[in-house]
Amino acid sequence: MTKHRIYSISVASVYPHYIAKAEKKGRTRAEVDEIFRWLTGYSQAALESELAKGTNFEDFFAAAPKLNPARELITGVICGIRVENIEDPLMKEIRYLDKLIDELAKGKAMAKILRG
């Protein structure tokens, strides 16, 4: 099986798009960063370091300090696919992140986004 192209793309190259999507809807970079930290367990300094290094999605999630167990509560459709039905573990992590950013841009409260 060939790897999906997104796996080799740097998180830093997509990150500005996450920020822009959030800011366009009145949300902040700090909230996007909070989502990243909640999902992966990275500290703010470690997140910024990974972005500066240009770490790709595959390595970013592989090195995540502690993937949040509550991420499995994330359900719904992203890019026309139900998140809970994605079988590839790495693609599922990427889509979890996409779904959380979508929820942020749709105005959902942070407590609900972070499954609190």
Phi and psi in degrees as GROMACS dihedral restraints (atoms count N, CA, C in turn):
[ dihedral_restraints ]
;  ai    aj    ak    al  type     phi  dphi    fc
    3     4     5     6     1   -82.5    20    10
    4     5     6     7     1   148.5    20    10
    6     7     8     9     1   -75.1    20    10
    7     8     9    10     1   145.7    20    10
    9    10    11    12     1   -68.1    20    10
   10    11    12    13     1   145.8    20    10
   12    13    14    15     1   -58.9    20    10
   13    14    15    16     1   -34.5    20    10
   15    16    17    18     1   -60.4    20    10
   16    17    18    19     1   -28.8    20    10
   18    19    20    21     1   -61.4    20    10
   19    20    21    22     1   -31.5    20    10
   21    22    23    24     1   -95.4    20    10
   22    23    24    25     1    -2.6    20    10
   24    25    26    27     1   -79.8    20    10
   25    26    27    28     1   140.8    20    10
   27    28    29    30     1   -72.2    20    10
   28    29    30    31     1   141.5    20    10
   30    31    32    33     1   -61.1    20    10
   31    32    33    34     1   -36.7    20    10
   33    34    35    36     1   -62.0    20    10
   34    35    36    37     1   -28.7    20    10
   36    37    38    39     1   -76.5    20    10
   37    38    39    40     1   -22.6    20    10
   39    40    41    42     1   -96.7    20    10
   40    41    42    43     1   -27.6    20    10
   42    43    44    45     1   -50.4    20    10
   43    44    45    46     1   -46.7    20    10
   45    46    47    48     1   -60.1    20    10
   46    47    48    49     1   -29.3    20    10
   48    49    50    51     1   -71.0    20    10
   49    50    51    52     1   -37.4    20    10
   51    52    53    54     1   -62.3    20    10
   52    53    54    55     1   -44.8    20    10
   54    55    56    57     1   -61.6    20    10
   55    56    57    58     1   -48.4    20    10
   57    58    59    60     1   -61.0    20    10
   58    59    60    61     1   -41.7    20    10
   60    61    62    63     1   -61.7    20    10
   61    62    63    64     1   -43.0    20    10
   63    64    65    66     1   -68.3    20    10
   64    65    66    67     1   -47.4    20    10
   66    67    68    69     1   -66.4    20    10
   67    68    69    70     1   -31.9    20    10
   69    70    71    72     1   -61.5    20    10
   70    71    72    73     1   -26.3    20    10
   72    73    74    75     1  -104.8    20    10
   73    74    75    76     1    17.4    20    10
   75    76    77    78     1    82.6    20    10
   76    77    78    79     1    12.8    20    10
   78    79    80    81     1   -98.0    20    10
   79    80    81    82     1   177.7    20    10
   81    82    83    84     1  -122.3    20    10
   82    83    84    85     1   163.5    20    10
   84    85    86    87     1   -61.9    20    10
   85    86    87    88     1   -38.2    20    10
   87    88    89    90     1   -58.9    20    10
   88    89    90    91     1   -37.0    20    10
   90    91    92    93     1   -70.6    20    10
   91    92    93    94     1   -38.9    20    10
   93    94    95    96     1   -61.4    20    10
   94    95    96    97     1   -45.5    20    10
   96    97    98    99     1   -61.6    20    10
   97    98    99   100     1   -38.8    20    10
   99   100   101   102     1   -61.3    20    10
  100   101   102   103     1   -40.2    20    10
  102   103   104   105     1   -63.0    20    10
  103   104   105   106     1   -47.1    20    10
  105   106   107   108     1   -56.8    20    10
  106   107   108   109     1   -47.6    20    10
  108   109   110   111     1   -65.2    20    10
  109   110   111   112     1   -42.6    20    10
  111   112   113   114     1   -61.7    20    10
  112   113   114   115     1   -44.6    20    10
  114   115   116   117     1   -69.6    20    10
  115   116   117   118     1   -39.9    20    10
  117   118   119   120     1  -107.4    20    10
  118   119   120   121     1   -21.4    20    10
  120   121   122   123     1    86.3    20    10
  121   122   123   124     1     0.2    20    10
  123   124   125   126     1   -66.8    20    10
  124   125   126   127     1   145.4    20    10
  126   127   128   129     1   -77.8    20    10
  127   128   129   130     1   168.7    20    10
  129   130   131   132     1   -61.1    20    10
  130   131   132   133     1   -42.8    20    10
  132   133   134   135     1   -63.9    20    10
  133   134   135   136     1   -41.8    20    10
  135   136   137   138     1   -68.0    20    10
  136   137   138   139     1   -38.6    20    10
  138   139   140   141     1   -60.7    20    10
  139   140   141   142     1   -48.7    20    10
  141   142   143   144     1   -62.0    20    10
  142   143   144   145     1   -36.6    20    10
  144   145   146   147     1   -64.5    20    10
  145   146   147   148     1   -44.3    20    10
  147   148   149   150     1   -63.0    20    10
  148   149   150   151     1   -40.2    20    10
  150   151   152   153     1   -64.8    20    10
  151   152   153   154     1   -42.8    20    10
  153   154   155   156     1   -65.5    20    10
  154   155   156   157     1   -34.8    20    10
  156   157   158   159     1   -75.0    20    10
  157   158   159   160     1   -15.4    20    10
  159   160   161   162     1    75.3    20    10
  160   161   162   163     1    30.3    20    10
  162   163   164   165     1   -58.4    20    10
  163   164   165   166     1   135.2    20    10
  165   166   167   168     1   -79.6    20    10
  166   167   168   169     1   167.0    20    10
  168   169   170   171     1   -59.2    20    10
  169   170   171   172     1   -40.2    20    10
  171   172   173   174     1   -60.6    20    10
  172   173   174   175     1   -49.0    20    10
  174   175   176   177     1   -71.5    20    10
  175   176   177   178     1   -35.0    20    10
  177   178   179   180     1   -58.7    20    10
  178   179   180   181     1   -48.9    20    10
  180   181   182   183     1   -76.1    20    10
  181   182   183   184     1   -32.2    20    10
  183   184   185   186     1   -64.0    20    10
  184   185   186   187     1   -34.2    20    10
  186   187   188   189     1   -94.0    20    10
  187   188   189   190     1     0.2    20    10
  189   190   191   192     1   -55.8    20    10
  190   191   192   193     1   128.5    20    10
  192   193   194   195     1   -58.7    20    10
  193   194   195   196     1   -42.4    20    10
  195   196   197   198     1  -160.1    20    10
  196   197   198   199     1    99.2    20    10
  198   199   200   201     1   -64.9    20    10
  199   200   201   202     1   130.9    20    10
  201   202   203   204     1   -67.5    20    10
  202   203   204   205     1   123.6    20    10
  204   205   206   207     1   -62.3    20    10
  205   206   207   208     1   -25.9    20    10
  207   208   209   210     1   -71.2    20    10
  208   209   210   211     1    -8.7    20    10
  210   211   212   213     1   -62.8    20    10
  211   212   213   214     1   -22.5    20    10
  213   214   215   216     1   -71.7    20    10
  214   215   216   217     1    -8.9    20    10
  216   217   218   219     1   -81.9    20    10
  217   218   219   220     1    -8.1    20    10
  219   220   221   222     1   -75.4    20    10
  220   221   222   223     1   120.8    20    10
  222   223   224   225     1  -133.5    20    10
  223   224   225   226     1   168.8    20    10
  225   226   227   228     1   122.1    20    10
  226   227   228   229     1  -174.5    20    10
  228   229   230   231     1  -105.7    20    10
  229   230   231   232     1   133.6    20    10
  231   232   233   234     1  -137.1    20    10
  232   233   234   235     1   129.0    20    10
  234   235   236   237     1    55.8    20    10
  235   236   237   238     1    35.1    20    10
  237   238   239   240     1    77.0    20    10
  238   239   240   241     1     7.8    20    10
  240   241   242   243     1  -124.6    20    10
  241   242   243   244     1   137.2    20    10
  243   244   245   246     1   -70.7    20    10
  244   245   246   247     1   123.1    20    10
  246   247   248   249     1   -56.5    20    10
  247   248   249   250     1   -42.4    20    10
  249   250   251   252     1   -68.7    20    10
  250   251   252   253     1   -13.4    20    10
  252   253   254   255     1   -98.5    20    10
  253   254   255   256     1    -2.1    20    10
  255   256   257   258     1   -72.2    20    10
  256   257   258   259     1   126.6    20    10
  258   259   260   261     1   -90.0    20    10
  259   260   261   262     1   -35.6    20    10
  261   262   263   264     1   -68.4    20    10
  262   263   264   265     1   117.9    20    10
  264   265   266   267     1   -58.0    20    10
  265   266   267   268     1   -41.8    20    10
  267   268   269   270     1   -69.1    20    10
  268   269   270   271     1   -43.2    20    10
  270   271   272   273     1   -61.7    20    10
  271   272   273   274     1   -36.5    20    10
  273   274   275   276     1   -62.6    20    10
  274   275   276   277     1   -43.4    20    10
  276   277   278   279     1   -62.3    20    10
  277   278   279   280     1   -43.4    20    10
  279   280   281   282     1   -63.4    20    10
  280   281   282   283     1   -42.7    20    10
  282   283   284   285     1   -70.4    20    10
  283   284   285   286     1   -31.6    20    10
  285   286   287   288     1   -58.0    20    10
  286   287   288   289     1   -48.1    20    10
  288   289   290   291     1   -60.2    20    10
  289   290   291   292     1   -46.8    20    10
  291   292   293   294     1   -58.0    20    10
  292   293   294   295     1   -43.7    20    10
  294   295   296   297     1   -64.3    20    10
  295   296   297   298     1   -41.9    20    10
  297   298   299   300     1   -64.3    20    10
  298   299   300   301     1   -41.2    20    10
  300   301   302   303     1   -65.2    20    10
  301   302   303   304     1   -39.9    20    10
  303   304   305   306     1   -59.2    20    10
  304   305   306   307     1   -45.1    20    10
  306   307   308   309     1   -62.3    20    10
  307   308   309   310     1   -39.3    20    10
  309   310   311   312     1   -61.2    20    10
  310   311   312   313     1   -48.1    20    10
  312   313   314   315     1   -65.8    20    10
  313   314   315   316     1   -24.5    20    10
  315   316   317   318     1   -85.2    20    10
  316   317   318   319     1     1.4    20    10
  318   319   320   321     1    90.0    20    10
  319   320   321   322     1     9.9    20    10
  321   322   323   324     1   -65.4    20    10
  322   323   324   325     1   146.6    20    10
  324   325   326   327     1   -67.3    20    10
  325   326   327   328     1   143.9    20    10
  327   328   329   330     1   -56.8    20    10
  328   329   330   331     1   -38.8    20    10
  330   331   332   333     1   -59.7    20    10
  331   332   333   334     1   -38.6    20    10
  333   334   335   336     1   -74.8    20    10
  334   335   336   337     1   -40.0    20    10
  336   337   338   339     1   -60.1    20    10
  337   338   339   340     1   -42.6    20    10
  339   340   341   342     1   -88.3    20    10
  340   341   342   343     1    18.1    20    10
  342   343   344   345     1    52.3    20    10
  343   344   345   346     1    42.3    20    10
